[in-house]
């Protein structure tokens, strides 16, 4: 039974930092592409960052240079370090995994699309003011 559980979302001031965590289980996730997407209130969801099992990363232009994604398979945790926060970063943040990502150009790892995700968590709210 695969589970993804996010934590770390809270209110923050513009210019501040937050670190989101996502605890995952299931050996299959160790080889998965894992990523974060966000959904602002009333707006379309957006792929934010992704990391594959080889450690390659991809970021949305809107967060490049400010956010860092990382993973620790030993701790079964995915992280999103967020710095220099902006009000536009306000959203519910979800972590997700794509198990069959290799060679898939629509994978969140290839193009930050969310069409071929296998699992996603319940999300954690980030509010920046």
C-alpha positions in Angstrom: 0.0 0.0 0.0 1.9 3.1 -1.3 1.5 6.3 0.6 2.8 9.8 0.1 2.4 12.2 3.0 3.4 15.8 2.8 4.3 18.1 5.6 6.0 21.4 6.3 3.5 23.8 4.7 2.6 26.9 6.7 2.3 30.7 6.4 5.5 32.6 5.6 6.6 36.1 4.8 7.7 37.1 1.3 11.4 36.6 1.1 11.4 33.8 3.7 12.0 30.1 3.4 10.2 26.8 4.0 11.1 23.2 3.6 8.5 20.7 2.5 8.8 17.0 3.1 7.1 14.1 1.6 7.4 10.7 3.3 6.9 7.8 0.9 6.9 4.1 1.3 6.9 1.2 -1.1 10.2 0.0 -2.7 8.9 0.9 -6.1 9.1 4.6 -5.2 12.9 4.2 -4.7 13.2 3.9 -8.5 10.5 6.3 -9.4 10.6 9.8 -10.7 9.3 12.0 -7.9 8.1 15.5 -8.0 6.1 18.4 -6.6 3.2 20.1 -8.1 1.1 22.9 -6.7 -2.5 24.1 -7.1 -3.2 27.8 -6.2 -6.8 28.5 -5.2 -9.0 28.6 -8.3 -6.1 28.2 -10.7 -4.6 25.4 -12.8 -2.2 23.1 -11.2 1.5 23.5 -12.1 4.4 21.1 -12.0 7.1 22.7 -9.8 10.1 20.4 -9.6 11.0 16.8 -10.2 13.9 14.4 -9.5 14.5 11.0 -11.0 16.2 8.0 -9.5 19.5 9.0 -11.1 19.3 12.4 -9.3 18.5 14.5 -12.4 16.3 17.4 -11.6 13.9 19.7 -13.4 12.3 23.0 -12.3 9.6 25.3 -13.5 11.0 28.6 -14.7 9.0 30.3 -12.0 10.9 28.6 -9.2 14.3 28.1 -10.8 17.1 29.4 -8.6 14.8 29.6 -5.6 13.6 26.0 -5.0 15.7 22.9 -4.6 14.3 19.4 -4.8 16.1 16.4 -3.2 15.4 12.9 -2.1 16.7 10.5 0.5 15.7 7.0 -0.4 17.2 5.7 2.9 14.8 7.9 4.8 12.1 7.5 2.1 11.7 11.2 2.0 11.4 13.8 -0.7 12.1 17.4 0.0 11.4 20.8 -1.5 13.6 23.6 -0.1 11.9 26.9 -0.9 13.7 30.2 -0.5 13.0 33.8 -1.5 9.3 33.0 -1.3 6.9 35.2 -3.2 3.1 35.7 -2.7 2.7 33.9 -6.1 4.0 30.7 -4.4 0.9 30.5 -2.3 -0.7 27.2 -3.2 -1.4 23.7 -2.0 1.7 21.6 -2.7 1.5 17.9 -3.5 4.2 15.3 -4.0 3.8 12.6 -6.5 5.5 9.7 -8.1 5.7 8.3 -11.6 6.9 4.7 -11.6 7.3 4.1 -15.4 9.1 7.4 -16.2 12.0 6.2 -18.3 11.6 7.1 -21.9 8.3 8.8 -21.2 8.4 12.4 -22.5 5.1 13.2 -20.7 6.6 12.2 -17.3 6.9 14.9 -14.6 10.6 14.3 -14.8 10.8 14.9 -18.5 8.5 17.9 -18.8 6.8 18.6 -15.5 3.5 17.4 -16.8 1.2 15.5 -14.4 -0.6 13.2 -16.9 1.2 10.0 -16.0 1.5 10.2 -12.2 0.9 6.9 -10.3 0.5 8.3 -6.8 0.0 11.7 -5.2 -0.4 12.8 -1.6 -3.1 14.9 0.1 -1.0 18.1 -0.1 0.2 20.7 2.3 -0.8 24.4 2.2 1.8 27.1 1.7 0.7 30.7 2.2 3.1 33.6 1.5 2.2 37.2 2.3 
